[in-house]
């Protein structure tokens, strides 16, 4: 009878460990509320990031940086965003880089309202989490 109790105890402990692991894994898979961006299926994003993508499209940034941010006349943003801080991004987009042909966007209301979403969109592209192409809102 002692071995039955031992087997039941081992099974109970194993079940408890597996249950805790499952809860921890699902909590880690959920997007953090304070995450820079949220993305599902590569093309569904949170509202702020979607507004950033719409800003990208409205300003026609792809004319210099490429439709997939791969770089053309302007640098590859997929690569640049790997090392560009949020503060440096803000400075660059607001002041431009006139010596390199990039105009300042500090007078654009759309940029002033959505620059953080644009930063989030480009970081998501750089991180490989957001796919190129048309984006949709998360459900």
Long-range contacts (C-beta under 8 A, 24 or more apart in sequence): 36-119, 36-120, 36-123, 36-124, 37-120, 37-121, 37-123, 37-124, 37-129, 37-130, 38-138, 39-124, 39-129, 39-130, 39-138, 40-138, 42-129, 42-130, 42-131, 43-130, 43-131, 43-133, 43-134, 43-135, 43-136, 44-135, 44-136, 44-137, 44-138, 44-139, 45-121, 45-124, 45-130, 45-135, 45-136, 45-137, 45-138, 46-137, 46-138, 47-137, 48-114, 48-116, 48-117, 48-120, 49-117, 49-120, 49-121, 49-124, 49-130, 49-135, 50-117, 50-135, 50-136, 50-137, 51-113, 51-114, 51-117, 52-114, 52-115, 52-116, 52-117, 52-118, 52-119, 52-120, 52-121, 52-122, 53-117, 53-118, 53-121, 53-135, 54-114, 55-110, 55-111, 55-114, 55-115, 55-117, 55-118, 56-118, 56-121, 56-122, 58-110, 59-105, 59-108, 59-110, 59-111, 64-101, 64-102, 67-132, 68-125, 68-132, 69-122, 69-125, 69-126, 69-132, 73-101, 74-100, 74-101, 74-102, 77-122, 77-125, 77-126, 78-125, 78-126, 79-126, 80-126, 81-122, 81-123, 81-125, 81-126, 82-126, 86-116, 86-119, 89-115, 89-119, 89-122, 90-115, 90-119, 93-118
